[in-house]
Amino acid sequence: MANKKIILEKEAKVKELADNLKKSKLILIVDYRGTSVEEDTKLRKDLREAKGSAKVIKNNILKRALDINGESDLDEVLVGPNALITAEEDYLAPLKVVYKFSKAHENYTIKGGFIDGKLMSVEELKTLATLPSREELLSKLAGSLLQTIGKVAIALDQVRAQKEAAEPAE
C-alpha cells in the first residue's frame, strides 16, 4: 500500500495544479515527442515572452486536476507523453507561439485545449492561432481610416477648386 505521506503530497500537487488551471485562460495539451532539448528550451523562452508556460506533468495528475475543475473533456488525449501549455493573461500570444513552433516541427502537435474554460477543437485552435494579433488589426483599421480621410480631403479639395474656377473673377 502506498505511503500516506506520498498520497497527501500527490493530492496537494493535484489541488495546486487544479487551482492554476482554473486561473488559466489557455490550457493546451501537446505531444512533444521527438523535440530536442535545444528546441524545447527555445519554445519555453518564447512562451515566457508571450506570458505563457510549458510543463511536463504526469497524465494521471493532469487528468485528476482537470476532473476537479470539471474539464474532463480532454481525457481521451491524455495518452503518451504530453506537455501542458498554460497562460493566465492572454491566450492568443502563447497559442500563436505554440502553433508557429508546431508548424516548424512536425512531431510537435496540438492535441486539444481550453480557452477561457471552453473546450476547443484542434481546428478551432489552429484557426485562432492564424488570426492577426490585436495590434495588427488596430494598425490595419488605422490605415484604412487614414486612407478614407485622405480620399475625403482630396475630394473636398477638388470641390473647392471647381467652385473657384466657376466663380467669375472680380
N, C-alpha and C positions, 0 to 999 in steps of 0.2 A: 504494500500500500504506500502511496506517495506520502512524503513527509508533509505534515500540516503547515509548516513554515513555508515550504515551497509553494503549496497550493495558495496560501494567503498572498505571497509575493506575485504569483501569476494573476490572481484576482485583482490585485491592486494595479498591475500593468494593464489589464483589460479595461478597468474602470477609467484609468488615466487616458488611455487611447480613445475610449468612447467619448470622454469629455472633449478631447482635442478634435475628434471628428465632428462632434456636434457644433463646434465653433467654426469649422471649415466651410468655405463657400465652394471649394473644389475638392473632390475626392476622386482620384483616378487609380485604377488598378492596371498595371502594365507588366508585360512579360519582358524581362531584361536579359534573358539567356543569350550568351554569346557577346555581351557587351564587355569590353575590356575595362580595366581599372582606370586607364587614362581617359577613355570616353565617358565613363561614369562620373569621374571627377569633374570633367568639363560640364557635363549636364547638371550636376549638383550646383556648380558655381553659377551657371546661367539661371537655374531655378532660384537660387538665393537672391540674385539681382532682380528677379521678377517677383520677389516676395513669396516664393513657394518653397517646398521642401520635399525631399525624397528619402524614404526609409524602406529598409527590407524588414518585414515583420512576418513571423510565422503565420501561415494561413489560419490555423486554429484560433490564435489570439485575435487576429483581424476579424474573423467570422464572428466570434463572440462579441467583440466591440460593436460591429455593425448590427448584430442582433439586438443588443441593448438599446441602440438608437432607432430600432425599427426599420433598418435599412438592409434587410436580409436579401434583397433582390439580386445582389452580386454573388451569392453563394456558389452558383454554378461556374463562375470564372476563377474561383479560388482553388485552382488546381496547378500544381507545379510551382516553380519559383516565381514569385511576384514581388513587385515593388509598389509601394504606396506613395502617391504624389498628393500633397495637400497644399492648400493656400487659404489663408484666413481673410485676406483683404480683397483682392481682385482675382477672379477666376480666369479671365481671358489671357492675361500675360503669361502665367505659368502654363496654361493649356497650349498657347502658341509655341512656347519653348519645347514642350514635350512633343508636339506634333512635328515641328521642324526637325527635331532630333530623330523621330521615328521615320521621317522621310529619308534622312541621310543614312540611317542604319536599319536595314530591312528586318533584322532579327528583333528589334525593339518594337513591340506592338502594344497599342492601347487595347485593353480588354473590355473596359466599361468604366462607368463612373457616375457620380452625382454632381450636380451643380445646384447650389442653394437647396439641397435636400431633395431635389427632383432627379429621378433615375433618367439617365441619358443613354441612348444607344451609341455605338461606336460611330455610326454615320453622322448622328447629330453632333457629337463631339468634334468630329473632323470638319463638319460644316462651320461650326462656331470658330474653330481654330483658323479657318481660311478667311474669315471676315476681316476687314480692315480694323485697325485699332481706333479707339475713340479720338485720339489726336489726329489720325489720318482723315477720319470722317469730318472732323471740325475744320481741318485745313481745306478739304475739298469744298465744304459748304462756304467757307470764307472766300475761296477763289471764285466760286460760282456767283456769290453776291457781288463781289468786286467787278466781275466781268459784266454782270447785268447793270450795275450802277454806271459803269463806263459806257455801255451802249446807250443808256438813257441820257447821259451827259452829251454824247455825240449827237443824238437825235435832237436834243434841245438846242444845241449849238447850230445845227442845220436849220431849225425853225427860225432861230434868231437871225441867221444870215439871210434866209429867204425874205423875212419881213423887212430887213434893212434894204435889201435890193429892190423890193417892191415899193417902198416909200419914196416919193419924189424928193429930190434934194431941195432944200430951202434956200 
